[in-house]
Amino acid sequence: MQTTKERYANIIPMKEMDTREKRLLPFPIYDELRSKSPVRYDADRECWDLFRYEDVHYVLKNPTLFSSRRMMGVGDRVENLLVMDPPKHTQMRNLVNKAFTPKAINDLAPHIKEITESLLAEAKNSGRIDIVHDLATPLPVIVIAELLGVPAEDRQLFKEWSDVLVKGPANNSDEAYAAVIAEREQVVGKLTHYFADILKVRSQKRENDLVSLLLDAEIEGDKLSADDVISFCILLLVAGNETTTNLIANGVRLLIEDPQRQEVLRAHREWMPEAVEEVLRFYPPIQAIGRIAVNDIEIGGQKIAAGSQIVSWVASANRDEQKFEQPSTFIPNRKPNPHLSFGFGIHFCLGAPLARLEGRIAFETLLDTFRSMQKDGDYGDPIQSPFVFGIKKLPIQVQ
């Protein structure tokens, strides 16, 4: 029987991340932990932490040994692709793929470009922009909302809900994580009712949106249930918004931390796809992924009991010197780049093509629109979530 801390280990911060500065730049801590205790048990969080690429990769690629069926802080009644094991996961993913094809994503490119240019229009006049508030947040919210058929007036509400679903506790007290779990439960209830209302409308009249496509998706006579469609919509809302917001914001942060990177990418626009992958490796939107050990198992010389929570730190794995040459250097045309920021194996992020597309278009449009970008004041506070890496604001000056 798992304790509360074991169930929610993936939302509880490590004691090493005890200052704002460390949360803004945690990678030196990961380097130290990977060197000194690559597989360690954290008694405070009641879980096992893995920091080496080899171990993280092993866990993510073996779903029969490490189950995804774990509590996500939103209650037992919510089940989505992230917390499913085969065979249901395989069936669900195949069905969803029917409605979420690469062609359908690529067809969005002109519209994403149009949205991005519109969001940057004001900055062309003012010379200033908060990348998080004015671009990185609204762009994926608009895209996801349109995909789901959500009215424009509800976009801000969607963003507020997705923020709650990734938020971590303020501290390690039982009260703090109980408060976070209760808040998440409340938001999931609101989202469930919201999407249930949309499903009622779409069941009577299909529209050109993802909900309608999901309702019609079929493989060998099997269709998604209403609960399955709702759970996927909630997952897409959170993953689609938060991951892409942080990809864009983290990428611009890298460009202004070293302005030479801007010039390199201007001169080598053909490197942009590789540069997006390097942003994902170097400043990953998601830092950690949780699993449950199915059986007693040994990793890195440590014996892990069946039922134990395992947190795989992909942000550390992405900097592992045993896997990457010059891991602490941002190399915009790095090849190969087998980062784990979108996961690996059967749970590889379904929305990765959309996130990559939005990130590439955002970076290209910024470089096309402005001759230079530079920091304009302090970064905002880090996002209050130990498994998400991002900042709450990023004011820059543009010319």
matplotlib code that plots the C-alpha trace (Angstrom):
import matplotlib.pyplot as plt

x = [0.0, 1.6, 1.8, 0.6, 4.2, 4.9, 1.9, 2.7, 6.5, 6.6, 5.1, 7.1, 10.4, 13.7, 15.3, 18.3, 16.0, 15.6, 16.3, 14.9, 18.3, 18.6, 15.2, 16.0, 19.2, 19.1, 21.5, 24.7, 22.7, 21.8, 25.4, 26.4, 23.7, 24.4, 28.0, 27.6, 24.3, 22.9, 20.3, 19.2, 16.3, 14.8, 13.3, 11.6, 9.6, 9.5, 10.7, 13.7, 15.4, 17.3, 19.8, 21.8, 20.7, 21.2, 18.9, 16.3, 16.2, 15.9, 12.9, 11.1, 11.6, 10.3, 6.6, 6.2, 8.8, 7.8, 4.1, 2.6, -0.5, 0.2, -1.6, -1.2, -2.8, -6.2, -7.9, -8.6, -11.6, -9.3, -7.4, -5.5, -2.7, 0.0, -1.1, -2.2, -0.4, -0.9, -3.1, -5.6, -2.9, -2.1, -5.7, -6.3, -3.2, -4.0, -7.5, -6.2, -3.5, -6.3, -7.4, -3.9, -1.9, 1.3, -0.5, -3.2, -0.5, 1.6, -1.5, -1.7, 1.7, 0.3, -2.2, 0.3, 2.6, -0.4, -1.1, 2.5, 2.9, -0.3, 1.0, 4.3, 2.7, 2.5, 6.2, 7.2, 5.9, 6.8, 10.2, 9.3, 7.6, 7.2, 7.8, 5.9, 2.8, 2.6, 3.8, 4.7, 1.5, -1.2, 0.2, -0.3, -3.5, -5.0, -3.9, -5.1, -8.4, -9.1, -8.2, -10.7, -13.4, -13.2, -14.6, -12.1, -13.6, -12.6, -8.9, -7.7, -9.8, -8.1, -4.7, -5.6, -6.9, -3.7, -1.5, -3.3, -2.8, 1.0, 1.5, 3.5, 3.2, 4.8, 6.8, 7.1, 4.4, 1.4, -0.8, 0.9, 0.4, -3.1, -4.0, -2.5, -4.3, -7.6, -7.2, -6.4, -9.4, -11.6, -10.2, -10.5, -14.1, -14.7, -12.9, -14.8, -18.1, -16.8, -15.8, -18.9, -21.0, -18.9, -19.4, -23.2, -23.1, -20.7, -22.6, -25.6, -23.5, -19.9, -17.6, -14.1, -12.3, -10.4, -13.4, -15.4, -12.5, -12.1, -15.8, -15.5, -12.2, -12.6, -10.4, -11.9, -15.3, -14.0, -14.6, -13.6, -16.0, -17.1, -14.8, -11.9, -12.5, -12.7, -9.6, -7.7, -8.9, -7.7, -4.4, -4.0, -4.9, -2.2, 0.5, -0.2, -0.1, 2.6, 5.1, 5.0, 4.9, 8.1, 9.7, 9.3, 10.1, 13.2, 14.4, 14.2, 15.9, 18.8, 18.9, 19.2, 21.6, 24.0, 23.1, 25.7, 23.2, 20.8, 23.4, 24.3, 20.7, 20.2, 23.1, 22.1, 18.3, 18.6, 19.6, 16.3, 14.9, 18.1, 18.1, 14.6, 15.8, 18.8, 16.5, 14.5, 17.7, 19.4, 16.4, 13.8, 10.1, 9.6, 12.2, 11.0, 8.7, 7.2, 6.8, 6.0, 8.2, 6.1, 8.4, 11.5, 14.3, 17.9, 19.1, 22.6, 23.4, 20.3, 17.5, 14.1, 11.0, 7.9, 5.4, 8.1, 7.7, 10.5, 11.2, 13.3, 15.1, 15.2, 16.7, 19.7, 19.8, 19.9, 23.2, 24.8, 28.4, 28.3, 25.7, 26.3, 29.6, 30.0, 26.6, 26.8, 27.3, 24.3, 25.1, 22.4, 23.1, 23.8, 23.4, 22.5, 20.4, 18.7, 17.2, 14.4, 12.4, 9.4, 9.8, 10.6, 8.9, 5.1, 4.6, 6.6, 4.7, 1.8, 1.9, 5.6, 5.1, 2.8, 5.2, 8.1, 6.1, 5.0, 8.5, 10.1, 7.6, 7.9, 11.7, 11.8, 9.2, 11.1, 14.3, 12.5, 10.7, 13.5, 17.2, 18.1, 16.6, 18.0, 17.1, 14.9, 15.0, 14.9, 13.4, 10.2, 10.0, 10.4, 7.1, 6.0, 6.3, 9.3, 8.7, 8.2, 11.1, 10.1, 9.7, 6.7, 7.8, 10.6, 10.7, 12.9, 13.8, 13.5, 14.7]
y = [0.0, 3.3, 6.2, 9.7, 10.8, 7.7, 8.4, 12.0, 11.8, 13.3, 16.6, 17.0, 19.0, 17.5, 19.0, 20.1, 22.5, 24.8, 28.2, 30.2, 30.3, 26.5, 26.1, 28.6, 26.6, 23.1, 21.4, 21.7, 19.9, 17.1, 16.8, 16.3, 13.8, 11.9, 11.6, 10.9, 9.1, 8.2, 5.8, 7.0, 6.6, 9.9, 9.2, 12.6, 11.9, 8.1, 7.4, 6.3, 9.0, 8.0, 10.5, 8.6, 8.4, 4.6, 4.0, 6.5, 5.1, 1.6, 2.5, 4.4, 1.6, -1.2, -0.7, -4.3, -3.7, -0.2, 0.6, 4.0, 3.3, 5.7, 8.5, 11.9, 14.0, 14.1, 11.1, 7.5, 8.5, 10.1, 7.8, 8.9, 7.7, 8.9, 6.5, 3.5, 0.3, -2.1, -3.5, -0.6, 2.0, 0.4, 0.4, 4.0, 5.3, 3.7, 5.3, 8.7, 8.5, 8.3, 11.8, 13.2, 12.4, 14.1, 15.5, 17.0, 18.7, 19.9, 21.4, 23.8, 25.5, 28.5, 29.2, 28.9, 31.3, 33.8, 33.6, 34.1, 37.2, 38.6, 38.1, 39.8, 42.8, 45.0, 44.4, 45.8, 49.1, 49.1, 47.4, 45.3, 42.0, 39.5, 36.3, 34.2, 36.4, 37.7, 34.7, 31.4, 31.2, 32.4, 30.6, 27.0, 27.9, 29.3, 26.3, 23.7, 25.6, 25.8, 22.1, 21.2, 23.6, 25.8, 29.3, 32.1, 33.6, 30.5, 30.4, 32.3, 30.0, 27.0, 28.4, 28.9, 25.3, 23.9, 25.9, 24.3, 20.8, 21.1, 23.1, 21.5, 22.1, 25.2, 22.9, 19.3, 19.4, 17.1, 20.2, 21.6, 18.6, 17.9, 21.5, 20.9, 17.6, 19.2, 22.0, 19.6, 17.5, 20.6, 21.7, 18.2, 18.2, 21.5, 20.3, 17.0, 18.9, 21.4, 18.8, 16.7, 19.7, 19.9, 16.2, 16.6, 19.3, 17.4, 14.2, 15.9, 17.9, 17.3, 20.2, 20.6, 20.0, 17.3, 16.3, 15.5, 13.5, 11.6, 10.7, 9.2, 7.5, 3.7, 0.6, -2.8, -1.5, 0.0, 3.7, 5.8, 6.2, 9.6, 9.2, 8.3, 11.4, 13.7, 12.3, 12.8, 16.4, 17.1, 15.5, 17.5, 20.7, 20.2, 18.7, 20.9, 24.1, 23.7, 21.8, 24.1, 27.3, 26.2, 25.0, 28.5, 30.5, 28.3, 28.6, 32.4, 32.4, 30.5, 33.0, 36.0, 34.4, 34.2, 36.6, 35.0, 32.1, 34.4, 35.3, 31.7, 30.7, 33.7, 32.6, 28.9, 28.8, 25.2, 24.2, 25.3, 21.7, 20.6, 23.8, 23.0, 19.5, 21.1, 23.4, 20.4, 18.7, 21.6, 23.3, 20.6, 21.6, 18.4, 17.5, 14.2, 11.2, 8.9, 5.1, 2.2, -0.9, -3.9, -6.4, -6.4, -5.1, -4.0, -0.7, 0.6, -1.8, -0.7, -3.1, -1.6, -3.2, -3.9, -1.1, 1.6, 4.9, 5.7, 9.2, 9.3, 12.7, 13.3, 16.7, 15.0, 12.2, 14.9, 16.2, 12.8, 13.0, 9.2, 9.8, 13.3, 15.0, 18.4, 18.0, 21.4, 23.2, 24.3, 23.1, 24.2, 21.6, 18.7, 15.3, 12.8, 14.1, 11.3, 13.4, 12.1, 15.2, 13.7, 10.4, 7.2, 4.0, 3.5, 6.7, 8.9, 12.2, 12.1, 15.9, 16.0, 16.9, 19.8, 21.1, 20.9, 22.7, 25.5, 25.9, 26.1, 28.6, 30.8, 30.9, 31.5, 34.3, 36.0, 35.9, 37.2, 40.0, 41.4, 42.1, 41.6, 40.4, 41.2, 40.8, 43.5, 42.9, 39.8, 36.5, 35.7, 33.1, 29.5, 27.6, 26.1, 22.5, 20.2, 18.2, 21.3, 23.5, 27.1, 30.6, 32.8, 35.8, 36.7, 40.4, 41.3, 44.3, 43.8, 45.9]
z = [0.0, -1.1, 1.2, 0.2, -0.4, -2.6, -4.7, -5.2, -5.3, -8.7, -7.5, -4.3, -4.7, -3.8, -0.7, -2.9, -4.7, -1.7, -3.3, -6.2, -7.8, -7.8, -9.3, -12.0, -12.9, -11.3, -13.7, -11.5, -8.8, -11.2, -12.3, -8.6, -7.9, -11.1, -10.0, -6.3, -6.0, -9.4, -7.9, -4.4, -2.1, -0.8, 2.6, 2.7, -0.5, 0.0, -3.6, -5.7, -7.9, -11.0, -12.6, -15.2, -18.8, -18.9, -15.9, -17.0, -20.5, -19.1, -16.9, -19.7, -22.3, -20.2, -19.4, -18.2, -15.5, -14.6, -14.6, -15.5, -13.3, -10.6, -8.9, -10.6, -8.0, -9.7, -8.2, -9.2, -11.4, -14.0, -16.3, -19.3, -21.6, -19.2, -16.5, -18.6, -19.3, -22.2, -23.6, -23.0, -23.6, -27.0, -28.0, -26.8, -28.4, -31.8, -31.7, -30.7, -33.4, -36.0, -35.1, -34.3, -37.5, -38.6, -41.6, -39.4, -37.4, -40.3, -41.9, -38.9, -39.8, -41.7, -39.0, -36.2, -38.2, -38.5, -34.8, -33.9, -36.1, -34.6, -31.0, -31.9, -33.6, -30.5, -29.7, -33.1, -31.9, -28.2, -28.5, -25.5, -24.9, -22.0, -23.9, -21.4, -21.1, -24.7, -26.8, -25.1, -23.1, -25.6, -28.7, -27.5, -25.6, -28.8, -30.9, -28.4, -27.7, -31.5, -31.9, -29.2, -30.4, -27.3, -27.6, -27.6, -24.5, -22.5, -23.4, -20.3, -18.1, -19.8, -19.1, -15.4, -15.2, -16.8, -14.4, -11.5, -12.9, -13.0, -9.8, -7.0, -3.3, -1.6, 0.7, 1.9, 4.5, 4.4, 4.5, 1.4, -0.8, 0.5, -0.6, -4.0, -4.5, -3.4, -5.9, -8.7, -7.9, -8.1, -11.4, -12.9, -11.9, -13.7, -16.8, -16.8, -16.8, -19.4, -21.9, -21.1, -22.3, -25.5, -26.1, -25.9, -28.5, -30.8, -30.5, -32.1, -34.7, -35.6, -36.2, -37.7, -34.4, -32.5, -30.3, -33.3, -34.8, -31.5, -31.4, -34.9, -34.5, -34.8, -35.1, -35.7, -34.5, -31.3, -30.5, -27.6, -24.7, -23.5, -20.5, -22.7, -24.9, -21.9, -20.3, -23.5, -23.8, -20.3, -21.0, -24.2, -22.4, -19.8, -22.0, -25.0, -23.0, -20.4, -22.5, -25.5, -23.3, -21.5, -24.7, -26.3, -23.1, -22.4, -26.0, -25.9, -22.5, -24.1, -27.0, -24.7, -22.2, -25.1, -28.0, -30.2, -30.5, -32.2, -34.8, -35.4, -36.0, -38.3, -40.4, -40.3, -40.5, -41.8, -38.2, -36.7, -36.3, -34.6, -32.5, -31.2, -30.2, -28.4, -26.5, -25.4, -24.2, -22.6, -20.9, -20.9, -20.3, -18.3, -15.7, -14.4, -15.1, -12.5, -12.7, -10.3, -10.0, -10.9, -9.2, -7.0, -9.2, -9.0, -10.7, -10.4, -7.6, -5.5, -4.7, -5.3, -3.9, -5.9, -5.6, -5.1, -6.8, -9.2, -10.4, -13.6, -13.9, -17.6, -17.0, -15.5, -18.1, -20.9, -19.4, -18.9, -20.1, -20.7, -23.4, -24.8, -25.8, -24.2, -22.4, -20.7, -24.0, -26.1, -29.6, -32.0, -34.7, -32.4, -34.1, -32.9, -30.0, -28.2, -25.4, -23.3, -22.9, -24.7, -22.8, -24.6, -25.8, -25.7, -23.7, -26.1, -26.1, -28.6, -28.9, -29.7, -33.4, -32.4, -29.8, -32.2, -34.9, -32.6, -31.1, -34.6, -35.9, -32.8, -32.9, -36.7, -36.5, -33.6, -35.6, -38.7, -36.9, -34.7, -35.4, -31.7, -28.4, -25.0, -21.4, -19.9, -16.1, -14.0, -15.0, -13.2, -10.5, -11.5, -12.0, -8.8, -10.0, -9.5, -12.6, -14.9, -15.8, -16.7, -15.6, -14.9, -16.9, -19.4, -20.3, -23.2, -25.3, -29.1, -32.1]

ax = plt.figure().add_subplot(projection="3d")
ax.plot(x, y, z, "-o")
ax.set_aspect("equal")
plt.show()
